[in-house]
Amino acid sequence: MKAALFLFTFIPALLTASAAGTERESLNREKFRLTWQYPRPLTPAEEYQTGILSRKISSFSNLLDEILSRSGSERINVFIGTGSKNFFDSQRKTLFLEGGAAFDIKKSLNVLSAGLGIPADYLGLRDYFGNPIPYRGAFLALFQMNGRFYLSEERNGKSSVLLEESQYFNQLQSAGGQLMAYRLRNSLWFVNIGRKKNFLYYSADDPSVSTSFGGDLFLKAFDSDGKSCAIAVVSGDKSHILHGRISGKPEILFADLPYDIDRIFISGDRIVFSATDETGRTIVGVASASQKKIFNLYSMAEEFVVLAKDSKGMYIFYPRSRRIAFLDEEHHTVLIFGMKAQKIRDGDGVKYLIAPKQDFLDESSLGALLESHSPSVMYLRDVNHLNFVKKQLSSCEQYSFYPLSADEYVILAKEGSTRKFTKYAVRGLLSEERLLFEKNNRRRKYALALSAFLAMLILTAQGVINGKKKQKNG
């Protein structure tokens, strides 16, 4: 009977998902099986919306798991699709939810609570997701509660909400000092942490902006160095780069670029961006904001992760070949070959611990790498440091790991609905360990010396005794 109900429930979903233009994903948990069906994204805007919906469904799944486990209910099925209506089929034990832009976490949980007859007591539940960002002595965290999305400042074990949004916001980045920048569906905002106020910096939906490009725009990526901001927008198969001071408004720097920009970085006058050209190749461009000139386009043969940026260019790490290179307006220079690299996974995905096997970097490059705080890569001083951090991470249950520099990192642990940030100083811990090791070595040396001295005394005494015996016998 259960098998028949399962087939009756999911065969229509399978047939629909197999149709052209749709995608289907499944998630299995102890208390439920979730199936999510959605149109295949074709444009950057659709890809962005699908990514946001994926995050919201992940958040919903974690809340659902906690509610079902707490209520002790039977295992259920959940189907989320654009053609579905919000209702619970008690006979099939299946929760049907409307997907797409209409998907709402709070409404979905209300439908479940009404269908199962359990109290909708989820107001205090928190589901952490997103990237916390170091901010002086505190940390910033994204979290969802009661169907809304928040940015909070975590300091001394206490949370202070900085802003509240009805939409999920992503690409949260430090903009220097008291400023953070974050992106909504098609607009860029800055939040002043001290004043707890946010302001709109750019909107692709503004008619005055749209008419400048003669078509629909989609905000793809942005970056800030604390003084200026660089924004990448796309319209059709063309990309455009805007640039401006944070205190002003961005203006068009480069228009109608014949490739799809996906990442952009700015440091002083230098702007670096990565894109995909019409043949599907990954390219990286280096440009000057003041000269309004793109100096060079590099074709990238393998995937890379950004390590650090400075006023001349950008440091990148190639995970497959384990190389570090520097890109500037004229050269792609490989700085280190054969890095020691350790891949780790946490709640945010894949990250890397890397360290040189021998030190031959110049002071400026070494300084930039040691101070870098890439969210995906931690550059360490040597292999001993790497092994130590790897051991430290394997000995604790962390939800997320965030490098601050070569000497510091943060671990976010999650216990139930509580988040806890802990900062670790790599060199300090290593120094203590080495000091302890040196003490142990010193004790061992003393013990060996004492043993040798005692052995020598015993041998000397034995020799004296044997000599006296020979004299008596003689």
C-alpha angles and dihedrals in degrees: 000000000000091000091052092050091049092051092044090052101045107029091078089049091050092049092048093046091051090059118105116276100024136105129201132200131181135202125194122203131164093258101034149011115224124200119189121192122186141160114271106259113241105170132049090250091053091047090052093049091048091051092050091048090050090055092048092049090049089052091047091050092055092049091046091051091052094047095047093046091049094048094046093227126161123267112280139189123238124199121188117188140147092245096047128103124218107262141119119234103210094189094056094032088231129142113209116199134182112245134198121051090337094065109116123182097208095046091047092053090047090055090050093048092050093047096049095037094236125135116266091233100150101113093109096045115111126192115195121214137147132048121305111216125213113247114179108283094350139052134229121229136186117218141165125225131168092354096305132100127236142187112211136182113229112206130160092346094308131108126221116188112228100180142356125211134181089212126063109252125203144173089062107183139175113252096186132267113010096346134099125178125212137175130228124189096298107348139077122225137183124211123205104217096198095050094033090226131128131205135194112249102173138003125189089199093063107115091221089057096043094051090054089066099031098233149046114310132205124197105231108172144344142187137186135198094198095266106047137024133216121202130190118205130175133210116183108316094337131090129208131196121212126192136186149135116280089237091054137037128282119253132199111276101168124010135192097013108179097232141065111258114208103169134028133184133188133193117167109309095343122094122187123186138176122215146161118245128212092273093054095254121142112237134182122209130199117203143171119232095201095047093039088223135132104217102189145357117211123200109223116215096193141021117281141190123217112242104177143335133216138174092280104043146302139296115222136185125216108209096194098051094027095229133141117214138178123222122202135155094285111021146041100208123187107217104178132022127197100020119188103245133183121190116214133179129214138157091295099049136255122000134170138226109203135179136170117251088215132014116243105134123124117248097256094051092044091049093050092050094045091052095042118115104191109170090223104041135043114200110206130194098241144345092272090060091048093052091048094052091045090053091046092052094048091052096058136053103241127177095197136007121207126185116217097179139319089290104040140045137169129225120201112204121190121209111179106303094342125099121203127189119202124184120210127196108215099198094044093053092043092050091052091048093048091047090052090047091050090050090051090048090049091050090048091051090049090048092049092047091049091048091050091048092050091046090052091050091050092049091047092049091047090051092051091050092049091049092053091049091053091050091053093047091048 
